[in-house]
Amino acid sequence: MKALFIAFYQAFYEEILETLTKHNITGYTFWEEVKGSGSRDGEPHLGTHAWPTLNSVLITFVPDQAVDPLLEDLKKLDESAPKQGLRVFVLKAEERTV
């Protein structure tokens, strides 16, 4: 199982959800307003007068085999507006019962 931590420009929200739905991913946790500045080209999203836009973050846990197809579609979305920003971090995850 993998955890996908997806940080993205807020305007991508609907497209992110559509992509998850396309890949039959129904579970996630979402943070609507986060501030950030990427490590590559692109504009900061800081919620200030100078940089008024904000990011959002979503984390989802998916089976290993779902990762690559999902990443392909998210890459296409990122390439549609490269200055806006969409980053995905893939982490190993274990499910434990408590």
C-alpha positions in Angstrom: 0.0 0.0 0.0 1.2 3.5 -0.7 0.2 7.0 0.6 0.0 9.7 -2.0 0.4 13.2 -0.6 -0.9 15.5 -3.3 -0.2 19.3 -3.0 -1.9 21.4 -5.6 -3.2 24.8 -6.7 -6.7 25.2 -5.4 -8.2 25.6 -8.8 -7.2 21.9 -9.6 -9.6 20.6 -6.9 -12.4 19.3 -9.2 -9.9 17.8 -11.6 -8.1 16.0 -8.8 -11.4 14.5 -7.6 -12.3 13.5 -11.1 -8.9 11.8 -11.5 -9.4 9.9 -8.2 -12.9 8.8 -9.3 -11.6 7.6 -12.6 -9.2 5.4 -10.8 -11.9 4.1 -8.3 -10.2 5.9 -5.4 -12.9 6.9 -2.9 -11.1 7.5 0.4 -9.0 10.6 1.1 -8.3 13.4 3.6 -8.4 17.0 2.3 -6.9 20.2 3.6 -8.6 23.1 1.7 -6.2 26.0 2.4 -2.5 25.6 2.8 0.3 28.0 1.9 3.4 27.1 0.0 6.1 27.8 -2.5 7.5 25.1 -4.7 11.1 24.2 -5.2 10.8 24.5 -9.0 9.5 27.3 -11.3 6.1 28.6 -10.5 4.4 31.1 -8.3 4.1 31.0 -4.5 0.6 30.4 -3.2 0.7 32.4 0.1 -2.7 34.0 0.5 -1.2 37.5 0.7 -1.8 40.7 -1.2 1.3 40.0 -3.4 0.6 36.3 -3.8 -3.1 35.9 -3.2 -3.7 32.3 -4.3 -3.5 29.3 -2.0 -2.8 25.6 -2.3 -4.7 22.6 -1.1 -3.5 19.2 0.0 -5.0 15.7 -0.2 -3.7 12.4 1.1 -5.0 9.1 -0.1 -3.9 5.5 0.5 -4.0 3.2 -2.5 -2.8 -0.3 -3.5 0.7 -0.4 -5.1 -0.7 -1.3 -8.5 -2.9 1.9 -8.6 0.1 4.3 -8.2 1.6 4.5 -11.7 -1.7 4.9 -13.6 -2.8 7.6 -11.2 0.6 9.4 -11.4 0.3 9.5 -15.2 -3.0 11.3 -15.1 -1.9 13.7 -12.4 1.2 14.5 -14.5 -1.0 15.4 -17.4 -3.0 17.7 -15.2 0.2 19.4 -13.9 1.4 19.9 -17.4 -1.8 21.7 -18.3 -0.8 24.6 -16.1 2.9 24.2 -15.1 3.2 27.5 -13.3 0.4 26.7 -11.0 1.8 23.6 -9.4 0.8 20.1 -8.6 3.2 17.8 -6.7 2.8 14.2 -5.6 4.9 12.4 -3.0 4.5 8.6 -2.8 5.3 7.0 0.6 5.2 3.5 1.9 2.2 2.9 4.1 1.0 0.1 6.4 -2.5 -0.4 7.6 -2.8 -1.4 11.2 -5.8 -2.3 13.2 -6.2 -0.5 16.5 
